[in-house]
Each structure stands twice: as C-alpha cells, then as structure tokens.
Amino acid sequence: MSNKQQQAYTLLTAAANGTGSAVPGFFTDKASLYVSGTFGGATVTLEASPDDGTTWVPVNGVSVTAATVLTIDLVATQVRGVVTGGTAEAVDAQIIRN
C-alpha cells in the first residue's frame, strides 16, 4: 500500500470558452485529468508552464472534445485548462496528482 496522497485540483468549472485558473506547481510525475460537461463542439486542452506562468505550452496529446479521463506524464510548475471553439456551456476539468 502506498502512502502517497492523491490531491485533486479544479482547472475548469462550468466554463465556456476561455482559460481556467492556473494550478500552482506540483507536477513531477503522473496525473489523471477528468473532463466532463456540455462541449457543444468545443475543445479542452491542458497547458503547462515550466516557469511559474510566464510561458504556457500545450501538453502533447491532451486535447479532448468529449468527456474523458486521461492519465498523463507531466513535469510543470503550473497547469491550466483552456476551452476553445464550439459553444461550450458547462465544461468541467479536474486534475489529480497520482
């Protein structure tokens, strides 16, 4: 049994198009991304910052257009969710450090 504690952080809550709040740096290993809601053709991407939010880059392979759960390898000082396109009415995203 592992003593490693999982921590969940909200990236988007009932978001339409736009950028979610940044979650400060803790990502040095695997994380699970949960995305759900009404997409209306929108795309949700995960962005990471290697330098405390000065520069943002999309995380390779993390672009979704429907509800999903992804497990990703991630090293970043901050992450955030971004909703673009379509008519998203209520998209939620949460990331959990595994």
C-alpha positions as CSV (number, residue, x, y, z in Angstrom):
1,M,0.0,0.0,0.0
2,S,1.3,3.4,-1.0
3,N,1.5,6.3,1.5
4,K,1.5,8.8,-1.4
5,Q,-1.5,11.1,-1.0
6,Q,-3.6,12.0,-4.1
7,Q,-4.5,15.6,-4.5
8,A,-7.3,16.9,-6.7
9,Y,-7.4,20.4,-8.2
10,T,-10.1,22.1,-10.3
11,L,-9.0,23.5,-13.6
12,L,-12.4,24.5,-15.1
13,T,-15.8,24.8,-13.6
14,A,-18.9,25.3,-15.8
15,A,-16.6,27.0,-18.2
16,A,-17.5,28.4,-21.6
17,N,-14.7,29.5,-24.0
18,G,-11.7,30.8,-22.1
19,T,-8.8,30.0,-19.9
20,G,-9.1,28.4,-16.5
21,S,-7.2,29.3,-13.4
22,A,-3.6,28.1,-13.1
23,V,-2.9,25.4,-10.5
24,P,0.5,26.1,-8.9
25,G,3.4,23.8,-9.4
26,F,3.5,20.3,-8.0
27,F,3.5,18.2,-11.1
28,T,6.6,15.9,-11.3
29,D,5.0,12.6,-12.2
30,K,1.8,11.0,-13.4
31,A,-1.5,12.9,-13.2
32,S,-5.1,12.0,-14.1
33,L,-7.2,14.5,-16.0
34,Y,-11.0,14.3,-15.7
35,V,-13.1,16.3,-18.2
36,S,-16.9,16.4,-18.4
37,G,-19.8,18.6,-19.3
38,T,-21.6,20.0,-22.3
39,F,-19.0,20.6,-25.0
40,G,-21.1,21.9,-27.9
41,G,-18.2,21.3,-30.3
42,A,-15.6,22.9,-28.0
43,T,-12.1,21.6,-27.4
44,V,-10.4,21.4,-24.0
45,T,-6.7,21.5,-23.9
46,L,-4.3,21.3,-21.0
47,E,-1.4,23.8,-20.9
48,A,1.7,23.6,-18.7
49,S,4.1,26.3,-17.6
50,P,7.8,25.4,-17.0
51,D,8.5,28.9,-15.5
52,D,5.7,29.8,-13.0
53,G,3.2,31.1,-15.5
54,T,5.3,33.3,-17.8
55,T,5.2,30.8,-20.7
56,W,2.3,28.5,-21.5
57,V,2.6,25.5,-23.8
58,P,0.0,22.8,-24.7
59,V,0.6,19.4,-23.2
60,N,1.2,17.0,-26.1
61,G,-1.7,14.6,-26.6
62,V,-4.1,16.4,-24.2
63,S,-6.8,17.8,-26.4
64,V,-10.4,16.5,-25.9
65,T,-13.8,17.1,-27.4
66,A,-15.9,14.8,-25.2
67,A,-16.0,13.6,-21.6
68,T,-12.9,11.5,-20.8
69,V,-10.3,10.5,-18.3
70,L,-6.6,10.6,-19.3
71,T,-3.5,9.6,-17.4
72,I,-0.5,11.7,-18.3
73,D,3.1,12.1,-17.5
74,L,3.7,15.7,-16.6
75,V,6.5,17.9,-15.3
76,A,5.4,21.6,-14.8
77,T,5.4,24.4,-12.3
78,Q,1.8,25.2,-13.2
79,V,-1.1,23.8,-15.3
80,R,-4.4,25.2,-16.6
81,G,-7.3,24.2,-18.7
82,V,-8.3,26.0,-21.9
83,V,-11.7,25.8,-23.7
84,T,-11.8,26.9,-27.4
85,G,-14.2,26.8,-30.3
86,G,-17.8,25.5,-30.3
87,T,-20.5,26.6,-28.0
88,A,-19.4,25.1,-24.7
89,E,-21.9,25.8,-22.0
90,A,-20.5,24.0,-19.0
91,V,-17.2,22.1,-19.2
92,D,-15.6,20.9,-16.0
93,A,-12.0,19.7,-15.7
94,Q,-10.1,18.4,-12.7
95,I,-6.6,17.1,-12.4
96,I,-5.4,14.7,-9.8
97,R,-1.8,14.1,-8.8
98,N,-1.3,10.3,-8.6
